[in-house]
Amino acid sequence: MTGRRTTSAQPPAQTPTSGIPTPTAGSSAPRSSTVLTGRDRDDAPAPAESRTATPRADDHDGDDHDAGPSQERSALLTRLGGWHDRVATSRGPLLAWAVLVLAGTAAMVCAMLPVGPTWLGETGAVVVAAAYSWALAARTGGRPVVFGTLAALIGVAALVLDTSALRTGAAVMTCVVGAVLAVMATVPAVTAWRALRECVIACLVAVPASLAVVGLEPELQVQRFEYVTLGLSLLMVFGVVYRLGAGFHGLGRRGVVVVLVGGALLAASLTYAELLRSYGSPGLVESLLDGVLWSRTELGAFPRPIMAVLGVPALAYGCHMRARRRQGWWVTAFGAAATAAVGNALANPLVTTREAGLSVLMGLVVGGLLGWLVIRADLLVTGGGPTKGRGRRSNRRAEEAEARRPEPGRFAALL
């Protein structure tokens, strides 16, 4: 028929797609080869290289979202850590603490004169109690902010509620904290004179605590208050020393002997006083009272026995021993008998401030002399004391040069 184009019966030729060869009937391609069309090629998995090299952009959205807070948290912790390190290494906290203690002490002195408003003494006592609690926690490796705030809250509650129990409890707490801090504030002493210096420093540290006891105006029995503060101070000091001395096994033979001797002296002094007061003959009691009365009349005061016989000698000998061996801490712990005596020196209303101060000073002098004798005797026994001949001074200098046991400084944490 005309006018109609005829087509051949052969199938139309396939157009190659993207350079992928199409097998023909006569080709020798293996049977396992697969013909990929355009749709099949799009659905086929990409090669391993392309899968690992080109991850999808939407996969990173969740990672970036999760990594943002963690990076911010890390940066915040880094900034806080740097701020904490700067505060720990600076003198700012120490200066602020010293200003608080001096301000509180000045306020209590003004209240004792009296100068200024009546609330100065109570406020100064609370400030000193909080500052001393903060310092003791920092010195013993505790939490200064927590314990300082807690002491301040106890003091404020005692003043606001104005109850006898709270005022007396706050006074006991202040005296004990001051006594323990005074012992912990000492450092090892290479020479006997430096050991005596540490005794003076410890007594000076306990003085603001003694003023704070009076500033809180507690209602107490003097004898019971002295026994309670002495016992709690010794228990608290020995608890801290137990950690510093690595337990009882760190005592050694000499440490055991020293602790036994110190405990015997403490028990003997307390027991003798009670037995003498209760069962002593009238003649013996009268003769002793006459001696005390003569000392108070002629010298102005009488030294506190437990401070002069046990507290100050133990403090001096313990600081001297700490420069040589760790067991010295167990001896230093008995120094709380001296610092607690300073802390409760003003608690007796029948004793004037002048007499109380002279009593502490005399106890420091007598106890310092006994401590110096104990140190000299220890050096003679251990071979570090003076010997005959020309090498006496060189022998002492050599012993002092070797006595360099490391210990944190006075204003550093012990734990």
ABEGO torsion letter per residue (X at the ends): XBGBBBBBABBBBBBBBGGBBBBBAABABBAABBBBBAAAAAABBBBAAAAAABBBAAAAAAAAAAAAAAAAAAAAAAAAAAAAAAAAABAAAAAAAAAAAAAAAAAAAAAAOBBEBAAAAAAAAAAAAAAAAAAAAAAAGBBAAAAAAAAAAAAAAAAAAGBAAAAAAAAAAAAAAAAAAAAAABBBBABAAAAAAAAAAAAAAAAAAAAAAAAAGBBBBAAAAAAAAAAAAAAAAAAAAAAAAGEAAAAEAAAAAAAAAAAAAAAAAAAAAAAAAAABBAAAAAAAAAAAAAAAAAAGBBBBAAAAAAAAAAAAAAAAAAAABAAAAAAAAAAAAAAAAAAAAAABAABBAAAAAAAAAAAAAAAAAAAAAAAAAAAAAAGABBBBEAAAAAAAAAAAAABBBBBBBAABBAX
